[in-house]
Amino acid sequence: MNGKTVMACIDAAHASLKEHADEIASLDQAIGDGDHIINLLRGMDALVAMRVAIEAEAFAPALRLAATKVLSTVGGSSGPLFFSMLTGMAKASSDDAGVRAFAQAFAAGVEAVGQRGKTGAGSKTMMDVLIPVAGHFTAIADAGASKQDVLEALPRVAEENMLATRDMLATKGRASFLGERSRGHIDPGARSSQLMIAAVCARLAQG
């Protein structure tokens, strides 16, 4: 795992978000501010533009570099949240490239997001995808799952929990002002997180 791996994951996530941009925008217009995908793509475009710098770094420094750029380019709440995710992962990463080590780093990143956003599962946010994915990742890694097992399992967990946000009552962000009207809509942050997880897993499965 190094800067080139980080950049490959960014490329995969970027392509998936662009492909589903209209869908995410529609979800956000229903219960949010309508700018979630615009902000995310602005940040992704900025990361792609600094490809050479990211690819030249080791894994943790590449994550920190990406985190700093995300914080300065992504508007709304997403910038600080993804900054926390990447920084948390960087702090918890090590020279160990094994499945358990990466599970620990991912869990640390998710915990950092929760601390920054002061929210957890059940709030109809991206955390409703990130928390169960991190939990499942840690559990199967501790049980000795292979890289392939992980890359097949995590997208399923992400999709299941993304779909579950449809029936949730929003308690955070602009959607919370809608009260019961927030039910019946998939959370745009959960959807974008699920798409990025699936895209990154698919890319890493290629070797």
C-alpha positions in Angstrom: 0.0 0.0 0.0 1.4 3.3 -1.1 0.5 6.6 -2.7 -0.2 4.9 -6.0 -2.7 2.6 -4.3 -4.3 5.7 -2.6 -4.6 7.4 -6.0 -6.0 4.3 -7.6 -8.7 4.2 -5.0 -9.4 7.9 -5.5 -9.8 7.3 -9.2 -12.2 4.5 -8.6 -14.3 6.5 -6.2 -14.3 9.5 -8.5 -15.5 7.5 -11.5 -18.4 6.0 -9.5 -19.5 9.3 -8.1 -19.5 10.9 -11.5 -21.5 8.0 -12.9 -24.2 8.3 -10.2 -24.0 12.1 -9.8 -27.6 12.8 -11.0 -29.0 10.1 -8.7 -27.2 11.5 -5.6 -28.2 15.0 -6.5 -31.9 13.9 -6.6 -31.6 12.2 -3.2 -30.0 15.3 -1.8 -32.6 17.6 -3.3 -35.3 15.6 -1.6 -34.0 15.9 2.0 -30.8 18.0 1.9 -29.2 21.1 0.6 -28.8 19.7 -2.9 -25.0 20.3 -3.0 -23.6 17.1 -1.6 -22.4 15.6 -4.9 -21.2 19.0 -6.2 -19.0 19.3 -3.1 -17.7 15.8 -3.3 -16.8 16.0 -7.0 -15.0 19.3 -6.4 -12.8 17.6 -3.9 -12.2 14.6 -6.1 -11.3 16.8 -9.1 -8.8 18.6 -6.9 -7.3 15.2 -5.8 -7.0 14.0 -9.4 -5.2 17.2 -10.2 -2.5 16.4 -7.7 -1.9 12.8 -8.8 1.8 13.1 -9.1 2.3 14.4 -5.6 0.0 11.8 -4.0 1.6 8.9 -6.0 5.1 9.9 -4.9 4.2 9.4 -1.2 4.0 6.4 1.1 0.6 5.3 2.2 0.1 7.4 5.4 1.6 10.6 4.0 -0.5 10.2 0.8 -3.6 10.0 3.0 -2.6 13.1 4.9 -1.9 15.0 1.7 -5.3 14.0 0.3 -6.9 15.0 3.6 -5.5 18.5 3.5 -6.7 19.0 0.0 -10.2 17.7 0.7 -10.5 20.1 3.7 -9.6 23.1 1.6 -11.8 22.2 -1.5 -14.9 20.3 -0.3 -17.6 22.6 0.9 -20.3 22.0 3.5 -19.9 19.4 6.2 -18.3 16.8 3.9 -14.9 18.5 3.8 -14.2 18.3 7.6 -15.7 14.8 7.8 -13.6 13.3 5.0 -10.6 15.1 6.3 -11.2 13.4 9.7 -11.6 10.0 7.9 -8.4 10.2 6.0 -6.4 11.7 8.8 -7.7 9.1 11.3 -6.7 6.3 8.9 -3.2 7.8 8.4 -2.6 8.1 12.1 -3.6 4.5 12.7 -1.8 3.0 9.7 1.5 1.1 10.0 4.0 -0.7 7.8 1.9 -3.8 8.2 0.0 -4.3 4.9 -2.2 -7.1 6.3 -6.0 -7.3 6.4 -6.2 -6.7 10.2 -3.9 -3.7 10.1 -6.0 -2.1 7.4 -9.2 -2.9 9.2 -7.9 -1.1 12.3 -6.9 1.9 10.2 -10.4 2.0 8.6 -12.1 1.7 11.9 -9.9 4.6 13.3 -11.0 6.7 10.4 -14.6 6.0 10.9 -14.3 6.7 14.6 -12.7 10.1 13.8 -15.7 10.9 11.5 -18.1 10.1 14.3 -16.2 12.3 16.8 -16.1 15.2 14.3 -19.8 14.9 13.3 -20.9 14.0 16.8 -23.2 11.3 15.5 -23.4 7.5 15.2 -25.6 4.9 13.6 -29.3 5.4 13.3 -29.1 9.1 12.4 -29.7 8.7 8.6 -26.2 9.8 7.6 -23.1 8.4 6.1 -22.4 6.9 9.5 -25.1 4.4 8.9 -22.9 2.9 6.2 -19.5 3.5 7.7 -20.0 2.2 11.2 -21.4 -1.2 10.2 -18.8 -1.6 7.4 -16.0 -0.8 9.9 -17.5 -3.2 12.4 -17.9 -6.1 9.9 -14.4 -5.4 8.5 -12.9 -5.6 12.0 -14.8 -8.8 12.9 -13.9 -10.8 9.8 -10.3 -9.5 9.8 -10.0 -10.7 13.4 -11.4 -14.1 12.3 -8.7 -14.4 9.7 -10.6 -13.4 6.5 -8.5 -13.1 3.4 -8.2 -10.0 1.3 -10.6 -11.4 -1.2 -13.2 -12.3 1.5 -13.1 -8.8 2.7 -13.4 -7.2 -0.7 -16.4 -9.3 -1.5 -18.1 -8.8 1.9 -17.8 -5.1 2.5 -19.8 -3.9 -0.6 -22.7 -6.1 0.5 -22.7 -4.7 4.0 -22.4 -1.2 2.6 -25.4 -1.7 0.3 -27.6 -3.3 2.9 -27.1 -0.5 5.3 -27.4 2.2 2.7 -30.8 0.9 1.7 -31.8 0.7 5.4 -31.6 4.5 5.6 -34.7 4.8 3.5 -36.9 4.0 6.5 -34.9 6.0 9.1 -35.9 9.3 10.7 -33.2 11.9 10.1 -31.8 13.4 13.3 -28.8 15.3 11.9 -28.3 18.0 9.3 -30.9 19.7 7.2 -32.9 16.5 6.7 -33.7 16.5 10.4 -35.9 19.6 9.9 -38.2 17.5 7.8 -39.2 15.3 10.7 -41.3 12.3 9.5 -41.1 13.5 6.0 -37.4 12.5 5.9 -38.6 8.8 5.9 -38.9 7.2 2.6 -35.7 8.6 1.2 -32.3 7.1 1.0 -29.7 9.4 2.6 -27.4 10.9 -0.1 -24.3 10.7 2.2 -25.0 7.0 2.8 -25.4 6.4 -0.9 -22.2 8.2 -1.8 -20.3 6.4 0.9 -21.7 3.0 -0.3 -20.7 3.8 -3.9 -17.2 4.8 -2.9 -16.7 1.7 -0.7 -17.9 -0.6 -3.6 -15.7 1.2 -6.1 -12.6 1.0 -3.9 -13.2 -2.7 -3.1 -13.6 -3.5 -6.8 -10.4 -1.6 -7.7 -8.3 -3.3 -4.9 -9.6 -6.7 -6.0 -7.8 -6.2 -9.3 -4.5 -6.4 -7.4 
